Amino acid sequence: CYPSILFLPRFRFLKRRRFAVVAMSNDPITEWILSEGKATQITRISPIGGGCINRANRYETDAGPFFVKTNRSIGPSMFEGEALGLGAMYETETIRVPRPFKVGALPTGGSYIIMEYIEFGAARSNQGGSLLKCIKPGNQQKALALTWTIQLAGQRLVKNMAALFENIVIEPCLLHGDLWSGNISSDKSGEPVILDPACYYGHSEAEFGMSWCAGFGGAFYNAYFEVTPKQAGFEKRRDLYMLYHYLNHYNLFGSGYRSSAMSIIDDYLRLLNV
Ligand code: ADP
């Protein structure tokens, strides 16, 4: 549910394709679907629930279904970030992610993204229990609200945390960035699918920062560490990467996350003896 733009470095957006048609029609979504989307008619548009930030619709067409999200107030930069992340993960050909097709501005303000529609399998319905409280985008953009105490303690941790990374080599890799259960599913054939990324290149361990709401079991971790073996000191750094998300949640969703963040910081200050 994060607005991905908050976490993305400012990448150049995916190659923009040119339209033969006008720059800003009344309905650029329909226009794209009926031109580059290769459909000749849209037979039905049905809303899809479950998102926190945007409106989502399924566009049924004679060229197959399309998944479309719109946002009435935020400009295309947020969806450009999402498309860039989806595109980067799609190109790895390692796990199924929806292929992004088009991002643009709406003539009434706001923006849209058109992407591949994925028919989810039965597992999706079990993912519905969102652990995060959905809030309006306006609130999500509000200024950092950390209290002075947590800020000072956090700064002390940042100054001293290099000790947690001694003797390891970090090779930046592509991270989903918001890997919690609401963004993990499977398609009809049971293949895993990941959605709604906040991608960046970083330390592979950072991907477990959201594990407190991902519901990964032992089998998952065993399989993961077979492919990417644990680095020395992994257990010591694990909470540090969770702390990033707790602070983010504190900032986005309110004070309920403050004590968890503070107790992780306190534990680290004790461990590091600073
Ligand atoms: P938001 O940006 O508002 O958080 P999401 O990306 O979570 O919205 O999408 C809203 C809902 O649409 C999700 O619950 C998900 O089940 C569904 N969804 C997301 N991507 C696709 C897709 N490519 N195909 C079909 N359904 C999708």
Boltz pocket constraint, residues with backbone or C-beta under 6 A from the ligand:
constraints:
  - pocket:
      binder: B
      contacts: [[A, 1], [A, 2], [A, 48], [A, 49], [A, 50], [A, 51], [A, 52], [A, 53], [A, 54], [A, 55], [A, 56], [A, 67], [A, 69], [A, 98], [A, 115], [A, 116], [A, 117], [A, 118], [A, 119], [A, 182], [A, 195], [A, 196]]
      max_distance: 6.0
